[in-house]
Amino acid sequence: MESPDEARGPSIRELSVPLDRDRFLRELIRQLAGVLEEVVGLEETRGFISLVGQAIGDQIGEDYRKALAQPSLAISQLGEVLVDLKRRIGGDFFIVEADEAKIVLGNRACPFGDHVIGRPSMCMMTSNVFGSIVATNLGYARVEIQEAIARGDPGCRVVVHLKEGVEAGFLEGREYYGSEARP
């Protein structure tokens, strides 16, 4: 005769449920972004996510400066830092090109995985983290997300402009200023 435990099948703990902390947090952020987009709209949601991204970018930038024992990062280091931070959180960013005027990054995998699809407001996290880190070190950044997995593109293309001014042709994107460069 079977015991009551055997009759019930596998224990709850042994079930194949696709749930862990990472997946839970990604879904939490996706749902939060979705609720905000529905309640206050896409632009307002981008604003809220921008505030969070700014704070996270400030902390991550400080962590890299401390780890490198430098008061600020050079242009040559910034592209590598942006790629590395995304790698550490599950992205697959790479440098397409970099010079004194811009850093162009590609990406094959979003850190939010498929949870980002249909939630373009979540791209503000990338924009603000990148913008905050670059502006803190150089005084200025303009981040332009030209392609995004969240919008249905097969990958992301992010251009971080390093020089200020519409005369230089930077019409798209969001501007960021370091504390000493603020007007």
Helices and strands as residue ranges (DSSP letters): H 4-8, G 12-14, H 21-40, H 42-68, H 75-88, E 93-98, E 102-107, G 113-116, G 120-122, H 123-138, E 140-147, G 149-151, E 156-161, G 166-168, E 174-177, G 179-181
